[in-house]
Amino acid sequence: MLHTNAEHEALLAAKPERQRTSHQGRKLRYEGTRWPCPHCMASSEIRTSYMVSATMRESFYQCTNVECGACFVVTAEATRQLNVGATPNPAVTIPLSSHVRRDMVRVVLDNAGEVAHEARFTTPVTGDLFAGGANTS
């Protein structure tokens, strides 16, 4: 939809620009890495991180407010699964969320047919991961 210059200026004038105050820190490029500073509530960003285990990551954050400059550590952990993955790792135990209808998952697994599949993004696993027996790869 094309607008004339007057219409475009009227649209810009009608939408007030969000006022940024100095305590908010600088704008971050990746919004997914944002965590509020516990001291000044400005945005913080990840400086580095590493995996503690298969279900836990520790991230080092730095406040973007130059007057604050706080550095702190955030620990993120996978605490529950919302659905059952197609290629579960038997060595990793993440409990299912209470909203998962286990009886329905059992019915689906019991009545599901099998179709040949060639894995492209994960290593192929032979055996049934849900049978509870030893797996061979």
C-alpha positions in Angstrom: 0.0 0.0 0.0 1.6 3.3 -1.1 1.2 6.4 0.9 1.9 10.0 -0.1 4.5 11.9 1.9 1.9 13.7 3.8 0.2 10.5 4.8 3.5 8.9 5.8 4.4 11.9 8.0 1.0 11.8 9.6 1.4 8.1 10.4 4.8 8.8 12.0 3.5 11.7 14.0 0.5 9.6 15.3 2.9 6.9 16.6 4.9 8.4 19.5 8.5 7.1 19.6 9.4 5.2 22.8 11.5 7.3 25.0 14.8 5.7 26.0 16.3 6.8 29.3 20.0 6.5 30.2 19.4 3.8 32.8 18.0 1.3 30.2 21.4 0.6 28.7 22.1 0.1 25.0 19.8 -1.7 22.7 20.8 -5.4 22.2 21.1 -7.0 18.8 19.8 -10.4 19.9 16.7 -10.2 22.0 16.8 -13.9 23.0 20.0 -13.3 25.0 18.5 -10.6 27.1 18.3 -10.8 30.9 17.5 -7.9 33.2 20.2 -6.6 35.4 19.2 -7.5 39.0 20.5 -4.1 40.2 19.3 -1.5 37.7 16.9 -3.6 35.6 18.6 -2.5 32.4 19.2 -5.1 29.7 22.2 -7.4 30.1 23.9 -9.6 27.5 25.7 -12.9 27.5 29.5 -12.5 27.4 30.3 -16.2 27.5 28.6 -19.5 28.4 29.3 -23.2 28.7 27.4 -26.4 29.2 27.6 -27.8 32.7 25.7 -30.9 31.8 23.4 -32.2 29.1 20.5 -30.3 30.7 22.2 -27.2 32.3 24.0 -24.2 30.9 25.8 -21.5 32.8 25.9 -18.0 31.2 28.0 -15.0 32.2 26.0 -11.7 31.7 27.2 -8.1 31.7 24.8 -5.1 32.2 24.6 -2.8 29.2 24.1 0.3 31.5 27.6 1.9 31.6 26.8 3.5 35.0 26.0 0.1 36.5 28.3 -2.4 34.7 27.3 -5.4 36.9 28.4 -8.8 35.9 26.6 -11.9 37.1 26.0 -15.6 36.3 22.7 -17.2 35.2 22.1 -20.9 35.3 19.6 -22.2 32.9 18.3 -25.8 33.3 15.8 -28.0 31.4 13.4 -28.9 34.1 10.5 -30.7 32.3 9.6 -31.9 28.8 6.4 -30.7 27.1 6.4 -33.6 24.6 8.3 -36.7 23.9 11.1 -36.3 21.4 11.5 -38.6 18.4 15.2 -39.3 19.3 15.4 -39.4 23.1 18.8 -39.9 24.7 18.5 -42.7 27.3 21.3 -41.1 29.3 19.3 -37.9 29.9 16.4 -37.9 32.3 14.0 -34.9 32.0 10.7 -35.5 33.6 7.5 -35.1 31.5 5.3 -32.1 32.4 2.2 -32.9 34.3 0.0 -31.7 31.5 1.2 -34.6 29.2 -1.4 -37.3 28.9 0.7 -40.4 29.4 -2.1 -42.7 28.6 -2.6 -41.0 25.2 1.2 -41.2 24.5 1.0 -45.0 25.3 -2.0 -45.5 23.0 -0.3 -43.6 20.1 2.9 -45.6 20.5 1.1 -48.9 20.8 -1.0 -48.2 17.6 1.6 -46.5 15.5 2.8 -48.2 12.4 6.3 -48.2 11.2 7.7 -46.6 8.1 11.3 -46.6 6.9 13.2 -43.5 7.7 16.8 -42.4 7.0 18.1 -40.0 9.6 19.7 -36.8 8.2 20.4 -34.8 11.3 20.9 -37.4 14.1 22.9 -40.5 14.3 20.8 -43.6 13.5 19.9 -45.8 16.5 18.8 -49.4 16.2 16.5 -50.9 18.7 13.4 -49.6 20.5 14.3 -46.7 22.8 10.9 -47.2 24.6 11.3 -50.9 25.2 13.6 -50.4 28.2 16.2 -52.8 26.9 19.8 -52.2 25.9 20.3 -50.1 22.7 22.8 -50.8 20.1 24.0 -48.3 17.6 
